[in-house]
Amino acid sequence: MRFFSVSIAALAAVATGVLAEEVGIDITNSVDCPPPSRKSAKGDMIYVHYRGTLKDGGKEFDTSYKRGQPLGFVVGEGQVIKGWDDNLIGMCIGDKRTLTIPPAFGYGDRTMGPIPGGSTLIFETELMDIKGVHKPEPVAESASSAGESASSAGSVAGEKVTDAAESVAGEATGGVKEAIASKVGEAAEALKVTIADTDGDGQEHNEL
């Protein structure tokens, strides 16, 4: 009976140690990925940008950003450290996570290049792509929003014409016909430019 109770205590201590060594996950950017896009799953070929630093001292030991090429691997299949393998699943393309990886889920007591044995690692990760999965599209400006922009621009143009007309009326009392023609011409040009600018902006937003 005593042996049994000691074994239970030992198992409890081990369990407590494991819980204390869990990977910390901080979601720093989250995006939507509605169908036909989806989140990463075990067995996917994914491409990840990352920056790795030591928790102790904050020294950077590796980064894919400087190489300009994300790391590609099959997630959940043991091709990378366990702290990555278990915690880069369930991400949309564009999601960012900062992983705090204790030795048990990293390199353990082994020294790996600039990483001393027993190190806790901080990885800033960004999911760039999932092979064969549609990338989420940027949200385009809605037609109603574009219409509101055009309406607003038209209102501004109308105000310019009204201001010009009032100015013309003031000068017309002096009998200066040339001023009338000049002011009307300026108002017409202002209206053309404003509408042209509005059309350009609307076209640009519709292509996003």
C-alpha positions in Angstrom: 0.0 0.0 0.0 2.9 2.4 0.8 4.5 1.6 -2.5 1.2 2.4 -4.2 0.9 5.8 -2.5 4.5 6.7 -3.3 3.9 5.9 -7.0 0.8 8.1 -7.0 2.8 10.9 -5.5 5.6 10.4 -8.1 3.1 10.4 -11.0 1.5 13.6 -9.6 4.9 15.3 -9.5 5.7 14.3 -13.1 2.3 15.5 -14.2 2.8 18.8 -12.5 6.2 19.2 -14.1 4.8 18.5 -17.6 2.0 21.1 -17.0 4.6 23.6 -16.0 6.5 23.0 -19.2 3.7 23.7 -21.6 4.3 25.9 -24.7 3.1 29.4 -24.3 1.1 30.7 -27.3 0.5 34.4 -27.9 -1.7 35.2 -30.9 -0.4 38.5 -32.3 -2.4 38.6 -35.5 -5.6 36.8 -36.4 -7.4 36.8 -39.8 -10.5 35.2 -41.2 -10.2 32.3 -43.7 -13.7 31.5 -45.0 -14.1 28.8 -47.7 -12.5 28.0 -50.0 -9.7 28.9 -47.7 -9.2 27.0 -44.4 -6.9 26.6 -41.4 -3.8 24.6 -41.3 -4.2 20.9 -40.3 -1.9 18.0 -39.5 -0.2 16.7 -42.7 -0.3 20.1 -44.5 2.7 21.4 -46.2 3.0 24.9 -44.7 5.4 27.8 -45.2 6.3 29.8 -42.1 8.4 33.0 -41.6 9.9 33.1 -38.1 12.3 34.9 -35.8 13.9 33.0 -33.0 15.4 34.5 -29.8 16.6 33.1 -26.5 14.3 33.8 -23.6 17.4 34.3 -21.4 19.0 37.5 -22.7 16.8 37.9 -25.8 19.6 37.1 -28.3 18.4 36.4 -31.8 19.8 33.0 -33.1 17.9 32.6 -36.4 15.4 34.3 -38.6 13.9 33.5 -42.0 13.0 37.1 -42.7 16.7 38.0 -43.4 16.9 35.2 -45.9 13.7 36.4 -47.6 12.4 32.8 -47.7 9.9 31.1 -45.3 10.6 27.6 -44.0 8.5 24.9 -45.6 7.6 21.6 -43.8 4.8 19.1 -43.2 3.3 20.1 -39.9 2.4 17.5 -37.3 4.7 14.8 -38.8 7.9 15.3 -36.6 9.9 17.3 -39.2 10.4 20.2 -36.8 10.6 20.6 -33.0 7.6 19.5 -31.0 6.9 23.1 -29.9 6.3 24.0 -33.6 4.7 20.7 -34.7 1.9 20.9 -32.1 1.2 24.7 -32.2 1.2 25.8 -35.8 -2.0 23.9 -36.5 -5.4 25.7 -36.7 -3.9 28.8 -38.3 -5.2 30.9 -41.2 -2.8 32.2 -43.8 -1.6 35.5 -42.4 -2.0 34.5 -38.7 0.9 35.3 -36.4 1.8 33.5 -33.2 4.6 34.0 -30.7 5.6 30.6 -29.2 7.4 30.4 -25.9 9.0 26.9 -26.1 10.6 25.3 -23.0 13.5 22.8 -23.5 11.2 19.8 -23.3 9.4 20.9 -26.5 12.6 22.4 -28.2 16.1 20.9 -28.1 16.2 19.7 -24.6 19.6 19.7 -23.0 21.4 19.5 -26.4 23.5 22.5 -27.6 22.4 23.4 -31.1 24.8 25.9 -32.7 24.1 29.2 -31.0 21.4 27.7 -28.8 22.8 26.5 -25.4 21.4 23.3 -23.9 18.4 23.7 -21.7 17.3 27.0 -23.4 13.7 28.2 -23.5 13.1 29.6 -27.0 10.9 32.5 -28.3 9.7 32.1 -31.8 7.7 34.8 -33.6 5.9 32.9 -36.4 3.8 34.0 -39.4 1.9 31.5 -41.6 2.6 32.6 -45.2 1.0 29.7 -47.1 -0.6 26.3 -47.0 0.2 24.2 -50.1 -3.0 23.7 -52.2 -5.1 26.0 -50.0 -6.7 29.1 -51.4 -5.4 32.3 -49.8 -8.0 34.6 -48.3 -8.7 37.7 -50.5 -8.4 41.2 -49.1 -11.8 42.8 -48.4 -12.9 44.9 -51.3 -14.8 48.2 -51.0 -18.6 47.6 -51.2 -20.7 49.1 -54.0 -22.7 51.1 -51.5 -19.5 52.5 -50.1 -18.3 53.4 -53.5 -21.6 55.1 -54.3 -21.4 57.1 -51.1 -17.9 58.3 -52.1 -19.2 59.4 -55.5 -22.2 61.1 -53.9 -19.9 63.0 -51.5 -17.6 64.0 -54.3 -20.6 65.3 -56.3 -21.7 67.3 -53.4 -18.3 68.9 -53.1 -18.3 69.7 -56.8 -21.7 71.3 -56.4 -20.5 73.5 -53.6 -17.6 74.7 -55.8 -20.0 75.6 -58.6 -22.3 77.4 -56.2 -19.4 79.4 -54.8 -18.3 80.3 -58.3 -21.8 81.4 -59.2 -22.1 83.6 -56.2 -18.8 85.2 -57.1 -20.0 85.7 -60.7 -23.3 87.3 -59.5 -21.3 89.9 -57.5 -19.1 90.8 -60.4 -22.0 90.8 -62.9 -23.6 93.8 -61.2 -20.6 95.7 -62.5 -21.5 94.6 -66.0 -18.3 92.6 -66.6 -19.4 89.8 -69.0 -15.8 88.5 -69.3 -15.7 87.7 -65.6 -18.9 85.6 -65.9 -17.5 83.5 -68.7 -14.2 83.1 -66.8 -15.9 82.0 -63.5 -18.3 79.6 -65.2 -15.3 78.0 -67.1 -13.4 77.6 -63.8 -16.4 76.0 -62.1 -16.9 73.5 -65.0 -13.2 72.5 -64.9 -13.4 72.0 -61.1 -16.4 69.7 -61.5 -14.6 67.7 -64.2 -11.5 67.2 -62.1 -13.4 66.3 -59.0 -15.5 63.7 -60.9 -12.4 62.3 -62.6 -10.6 61.9 -59.3 -13.7 60.2 -57.8 -13.9 57.8 -60.7 -10.3 56.9 -60.4 -10.6 56.2 -56.7 -13.6 54.0 -57.2 -11.9 52.0 -59.9 -8.9 51.5 -57.7 -10.9 50.2 -54.8 -13.0 47.9 -57.0 -9.8 46.1 -58.1 -8.6 45.2 -54.6 
